[in-house]
Amino acid sequence: MKEQKLVSGMRPTGKLHIGHYKGVIENWVKLQEEYSCYYFVADWHAMTTKFDNTESLRQDKINVVTDWLACGIDPNKSFVYIQSDIPEIAKLHILLSMITPNNWVERDPTLKDMIKMIKSGEEKNNSSQLSYGLLGYPVLMSADIMAFNASFVPVGVDQLAHLEITRDIARRFNNIYKVELFNEPLPKMTQVPLLKGIDGQKMGKSFRNDIKISDDEETTTKKVMQAITDRSRLRKSDLGHPDNCEVVYEYYKVFADRETVETVYSECQKGKRGCADCKRMLAKIINNKFSPIRERRFELSKRPEYIKEILKAGKEKARPVAQEVLERVNNIVGISL
């Protein structure tokens, strides 16, 4: 067993897209070779904004894990589990909420972003008011990490401030009770920038601008052909501006090899490569990349009971770790008799 623990999770919002793969999952696959990785489906977190829209929640959880396994997450190397299957996380959340100052929660950047998304309509529910559960989101996230006393959390640059509240809560617990129980988890940086949707906006299921990992070749090609390119270029012979091609060229930089990227840049600048040809080539590159993943996913999708068995086994492996941490917390704070 690898000594240093790493925790990361993902809300179940349906089938995952290529942005999830490049921004998160690909990195997870590499990290599981180096760390004791705890990867969880954050169903409680999903309910902070979709408490009135849970009809597909069960299937969404299966879909997320199916995508993970198809992409290379190995349940023999990593702990793969559902957040709500580990009740110790909720119990720790309650205890941590007692010591967390209110203003720490209010200034959390991810919480602010989620509030903005609700008000803008990106996250829809039937209430115009923010729920108590959503306001507690940063503390629950800290409990997700601290329940396993993780040393690392993989994050992007925009999430560094969000991780800081967990470090603050861990430090505050240790200081209040004069112990050295909790690690102050460090960020494990991810380098891939956020992939935009084919319309140049944030990629997401609700915007219908994503390319799903599970999309077939025809669907992928159709979506890529709809992607925006250099808006100033009207004809194939016009000189292009790859740096202004905010979707297609950015996808090339993520999915293509260096030689192909340099060729595309040069030919676009000189007006030798049309946008339609450029997108057709990009679609082939993306389809080639995801073809083996899609084949594995198709086979896994026919075995939902197998996915459930993996999650049950993941719970049985992960829960004793959280139980041990919670028992120590209970002893420290004086709850245990």
C-alpha positions as CSV (number, residue, x, y, z in Angstrom):
1,M,0.0,0.0,0.0
2,K,1.4,3.4,-1.0
3,E,1.8,5.6,2.1
4,Q,0.7,9.0,1.0
5,K,-3.0,9.5,0.4
6,L,-4.7,11.6,-2.3
7,V,-8.4,12.4,-2.4
8,S,-10.4,13.7,-5.3
9,G,-14.1,13.5,-6.4
10,M,-16.5,14.4,-9.1
11,R,-20.2,15.3,-9.0
12,P,-22.4,12.9,-11.0
13,T,-23.9,15.1,-13.7
14,G,-24.3,12.4,-16.4
15,K,-21.9,11.1,-18.9
16,L,-18.5,12.8,-18.8
17,H,-17.0,14.9,-21.6
18,I,-13.5,15.3,-23.1
19,G,-12.9,18.3,-20.8
20,H,-13.3,16.0,-17.8
21,Y,-10.9,13.6,-19.4
22,K,-8.1,16.0,-20.1
23,G,-8.6,18.2,-17.1
24,V,-9.1,15.5,-14.4
25,I,-9.3,11.8,-15.3
26,E,-6.1,11.5,-17.4
27,N,-4.2,13.0,-14.4
28,W,-6.0,10.6,-12.0
29,V,-4.8,7.6,-14.0
30,K,-1.2,8.7,-13.6
31,L,-1.5,9.6,-9.9
32,Q,-2.8,6.1,-9.0
33,E,0.6,4.8,-9.8
34,E,2.3,7.0,-7.2
35,Y,-0.3,7.5,-4.4
36,S,-2.9,5.8,-2.4
37,C,-5.8,7.4,-4.3
38,Y,-9.4,7.8,-3.1
39,Y,-11.7,8.7,-6.0
40,F,-15.3,9.3,-5.0
41,V,-18.6,10.2,-6.7
42,A,-19.8,13.2,-4.9
43,D,-23.6,12.6,-4.8
44,W,-24.1,14.7,-1.6
45,H,-22.4,17.6,-3.4
46,A,-24.7,17.1,-6.4
47,M,-27.7,17.6,-4.2
48,T,-26.5,21.0,-2.9
49,T,-27.8,22.4,-6.2
50,K,-30.0,19.7,-7.7
51,F,-32.0,18.6,-4.6
52,D,-35.2,18.8,-6.7
53,N,-33.8,17.0,-9.7
54,T,-32.7,13.6,-8.6
55,E,-34.5,11.4,-11.0
56,S,-31.4,10.4,-12.9
57,L,-29.0,10.5,-9.9
58,R,-28.7,6.7,-9.6
59,Q,-27.9,6.2,-13.3
60,D,-25.6,9.3,-13.3
61,K,-23.5,7.7,-10.6
62,I,-23.1,4.5,-12.7
63,N,-22.3,6.6,-15.8
64,V,-19.5,8.5,-14.1
65,V,-17.8,5.4,-12.7
66,T,-18.2,3.6,-16.1
67,D,-16.4,6.5,-17.7
68,W,-13.7,6.4,-15.1
69,L,-13.0,2.7,-15.5
70,A,-13.0,3.0,-19.3
71,C,-10.4,5.8,-19.1
72,G,-8.1,3.7,-17.0
73,I,-9.0,4.2,-13.3
74,D,-8.1,0.8,-11.8
75,P,-10.2,-0.3,-8.7
76,N,-7.3,-2.6,-7.8
77,K,-5.0,0.4,-7.5
78,S,-7.4,3.1,-6.2
79,F,-10.3,3.3,-3.8
80,V,-13.4,4.0,-5.9
81,Y,-16.6,4.7,-3.9
82,I,-19.7,6.7,-3.5
83,Q,-19.5,9.6,-1.1
84,S,-22.9,8.8,0.6
85,D,-21.7,5.2,1.2
86,I,-19.2,6.6,3.8
87,P,-21.4,8.0,6.6
88,E,-18.3,8.9,8.6
89,I,-17.8,11.8,6.1
90,A,-21.1,13.3,7.2
91,K,-20.3,12.8,10.9
92,L,-16.9,14.5,10.5
93,H,-18.6,17.3,8.5
94,I,-20.9,18.0,11.5
95,L,-17.9,18.2,13.9
96,L,-15.8,20.3,11.5
97,S,-18.8,22.7,11.0
98,M,-18.7,23.4,14.8
99,I,-15.2,24.9,14.6
100,T,-15.3,26.6,11.2
101,P,-15.9,30.4,11.4
102,N,-18.8,31.5,9.2
103,N,-16.8,34.1,7.3
104,W,-14.4,31.4,6.1
105,V,-17.3,29.7,4.4
106,E,-18.7,33.0,3.0
107,R,-15.4,33.9,1.3
108,D,-14.8,30.5,-0.3
109,P,-14.4,31.2,-4.1
110,T,-16.0,28.0,-5.3
111,L,-19.1,28.6,-3.2
112,K,-19.3,32.1,-4.7
113,D,-19.0,30.7,-8.2
114,M,-21.8,28.2,-7.4
115,I,-24.0,30.9,-6.1
116,K,-23.4,32.9,-9.3
117,M,-24.3,29.9,-11.4
118,I,-27.6,29.4,-9.6
119,K,-28.5,33.0,-10.0
120,S,-27.5,33.0,-13.7
121,G,-29.5,29.9,-14.4
122,E,-26.5,27.6,-15.1
123,E,-27.5,25.5,-12.1
124,K,-31.3,25.3,-11.9
125,N,-33.5,24.4,-9.0
126,N,-37.0,25.4,-7.9
127,S,-35.9,27.7,-5.2
128,S,-34.6,31.3,-5.5
129,Q,-33.0,30.9,-2.1
130,L,-29.7,29.3,-1.3
131,S,-29.9,26.1,0.8
132,Y,-28.2,25.5,4.1
133,G,-26.6,22.5,2.4
134,L,-25.0,24.6,-0.3
135,L,-23.6,27.1,2.3
136,G,-22.0,24.1,4.0
137,Y,-20.4,22.9,0.8
138,P,-16.8,24.0,1.6
139,V,-16.9,22.2,5.0
140,L,-18.3,19.0,3.5
141,M,-15.6,19.2,0.9
142,S,-13.0,19.5,3.7
143,A,-14.6,16.4,5.4
144,D,-14.2,14.5,2.1
145,I,-10.5,15.1,2.3
146,M,-9.9,15.0,6.1
147,A,-11.9,11.8,6.6
148,F,-9.0,10.0,5.0
149,N,-6.4,12.4,6.3
150,A,-5.1,13.0,2.7
151,S,-1.7,14.6,2.0
152,F,-2.6,15.8,-1.5
153,V,-5.5,16.9,-3.6
154,P,-5.2,17.3,-7.4
155,V,-6.4,20.8,-8.3
156,G,-6.2,23.4,-11.1
157,V,-4.8,26.8,-10.6
158,D,-8.3,28.3,-10.2
159,Q,-9.0,25.9,-7.3
160,L,-6.0,26.7,-5.1
161,A,-8.0,29.1,-2.9
162,H,-10.7,26.5,-2.6
163,L,-8.3,24.0,-1.1
164,E,-7.0,26.6,1.4
165,I,-10.1,26.3,3.5
166,T,-9.4,22.7,4.1
167,R,-5.9,23.5,5.2
168,D,-7.3,26.2,7.5
169,I,-9.8,23.9,9.1
170,A,-7.2,21.1,9.6
171,R,-4.8,23.6,11.2
172,R,-7.6,25.1,13.4
173,F,-8.6,21.6,14.6
174,N,-5.0,20.8,15.5
175,N,-4.6,24.1,17.3
176,I,-7.8,24.0,19.2
177,Y,-7.3,20.5,20.5
178,K,-3.5,20.7,20.7
179,V,-2.9,17.7,18.6
180,E,-1.1,16.9,15.3
181,L,-3.8,14.7,13.9
182,F,-4.7,16.2,10.5
183,N,-2.4,16.8,7.6
184,E,-2.7,20.2,5.8
185,P,-3.2,18.8,2.3
186,L,-1.0,20.1,-0.4
187,P,-2.2,20.8,-4.0
188,K,-1.1,18.4,-6.7
189,M,-1.3,20.7,-9.7
190,T,-2.9,19.8,-13.0
191,Q,-1.4,21.5,-16.0
192,V,-4.1,21.1,-18.7
193,P,-6.1,24.3,-19.1
194,L,-9.9,24.3,-19.0
195,L,-11.3,23.1,-22.4
196,K,-14.0,25.3,-23.8
197,G,-17.2,23.9,-25.4
198,I,-17.5,23.9,-29.2
199,D,-19.2,27.3,-28.9
200,G,-16.3,28.9,-27.1
201,Q,-18.2,29.0,-23.7
202,K,-17.6,26.8,-20.7
203,M,-18.0,23.2,-21.7
204,G,-21.0,21.5,-20.0
205,K,-23.9,19.2,-20.5
206,S,-26.5,21.9,-19.8
207,F,-25.1,24.1,-22.5
208,R,-25.2,21.3,-25.1
209,N,-21.7,22.3,-26.3
210,D,-19.7,19.3,-25.0
211,I,-18.1,16.3,-26.7
212,K,-18.8,13.3,-24.5
213,I,-16.2,10.6,-23.9
214,S,-18.9,8.1,-25.0
215,D,-20.0,9.9,-28.2
216,D,-19.5,7.8,-31.3
217,E,-17.3,8.9,-34.2
218,E,-20.2,10.3,-36.2
219,T,-21.5,12.4,-33.3
220,T,-18.0,13.6,-32.5
221,T,-17.3,14.7,-36.0
222,K,-20.6,16.5,-36.3
223,K,-19.9,18.4,-33.1
224,V,-16.3,19.3,-34.1
225,M,-17.6,20.6,-37.5
226,Q,-19.9,23.0,-35.5
227,A,-17.0,24.4,-33.5
228,I,-16.1,28.0,-33.8
229,T,-12.8,29.0,-35.4
230,D,-11.1,32.3,-36.3
231,R,-14.1,34.6,-36.6
232,S,-12.2,37.1,-38.8
233,R,-11.5,34.5,-41.5
234,L,-14.2,34.3,-44.2
235,R,-12.6,32.3,-47.0
236,K,-10.1,29.4,-47.2
237,S,-7.5,31.6,-48.8
238,D,-7.7,34.3,-46.1
239,L,-4.7,34.5,-43.8
240,G,-5.6,32.8,-40.5
241,H,-4.9,33.8,-36.9
242,P,-4.5,30.5,-35.0
243,D,-4.0,32.3,-31.7
244,N,-7.5,33.8,-32.1
245,C,-9.0,30.3,-32.9
246,E,-10.3,29.9,-29.4
247,V,-11.7,26.3,-29.7
248,V,-10.3,24.3,-32.6
249,Y,-6.6,25.4,-32.3
250,E,-6.8,25.0,-28.6
251,Y,-8.1,21.4,-29.0
252,Y,-5.2,20.8,-31.4
253,K,-2.7,21.9,-28.7
254,V,-4.3,19.5,-26.2
255,F,-4.9,16.4,-28.4
256,A,-2.4,16.5,-31.3
257,D,1.3,15.9,-31.4
258,R,3.8,18.8,-31.6
259,E,4.6,18.4,-35.2
260,T,0.9,18.4,-36.2
261,V,0.2,21.5,-34.1
262,E,3.1,23.4,-35.8
263,T,1.9,22.4,-39.2
264,V,-1.7,23.5,-38.5
265,Y,-0.4,26.8,-37.2
266,S,1.8,27.5,-40.2
267,E,-0.7,26.4,-42.9
268,C,-3.5,28.4,-41.2
269,Q,-1.4,31.6,-41.0
270,K,-0.5,31.2,-44.7
271,G,-4.1,30.5,-45.8
272,K,-3.2,27.0,-47.0
273,R,-5.5,25.2,-44.7
274,G,-9.3,25.9,-44.6
275,C,-11.2,25.8,-41.4
276,A,-13.5,22.9,-42.6
277,D,-10.4,20.7,-43.5
278,C,-8.8,21.7,-40.2
279,K,-11.9,20.5,-38.2
280,R,-12.2,17.3,-40.1
281,M,-8.6,16.4,-39.3
282,L,-9.2,17.4,-35.6
283,A,-12.2,15.1,-35.5
284,K,-10.1,12.2,-36.7
285,I,-7.5,12.9,-34.0
286,I,-10.1,13.0,-31.2
287,N,-11.8,9.9,-32.5
288,N,-8.5,8.0,-32.7
289,K,-7.7,9.1,-29.2
290,F,-11.0,7.9,-27.7
291,S,-11.6,4.9,-29.8
292,P,-10.1,2.3,-27.4
293,I,-11.7,4.1,-24.4
294,R,-15.1,4.0,-26.1
295,E,-14.8,0.3,-26.9
296,R,-14.1,-0.4,-23.2
297,R,-16.9,1.8,-22.1
298,F,-19.4,0.1,-24.4
299,E,-18.5,-3.3,-22.9
300,L,-18.7,-1.9,-19.3
301,S,-22.1,-0.3,-20.0
302,K,-23.5,-3.8,-20.5
303,R,-22.4,-4.7,-17.0
304,P,-24.1,-2.4,-14.5
305,E,-24.0,-5.0,-11.8
306,Y,-20.2,-5.2,-12.2
307,I,-20.0,-1.5,-11.6
308,K,-22.1,-1.8,-8.5
309,E,-19.8,-4.6,-7.3
310,I,-16.7,-2.4,-7.7
311,L,-18.4,0.4,-5.8
312,K,-19.4,-2.0,-3.0
313,A,-15.8,-3.3,-2.8
314,G,-14.5,0.3,-2.8
315,K,-16.8,1.2,0.1
316,E,-15.6,-1.8,2.1
317,K,-12.0,-0.8,1.5
318,A,-12.4,2.9,2.1
319,R,-14.8,3.0,5.0
320,P,-12.5,1.4,7.7
321,V,-10.0,4.2,7.0
322,A,-12.6,6.9,7.6
323,Q,-13.9,5.0,10.6
324,E,-10.4,5.0,12.2
325,V,-10.0,8.8,11.6
326,L,-13.5,9.6,13.0
327,E,-12.8,7.4,16.1
328,R,-9.6,9.4,16.8
329,V,-11.5,12.7,16.3
330,N,-14.3,11.6,18.6
331,N,-11.7,10.7,21.3
332,I,-9.9,14.0,20.9
333,V,-13.0,16.2,21.1
334,G,-14.5,14.1,24.0
335,I,-17.5,12.7,22.3
336,S,-16.5,9.1,22.9
337,L,-17.3,7.8,26.4
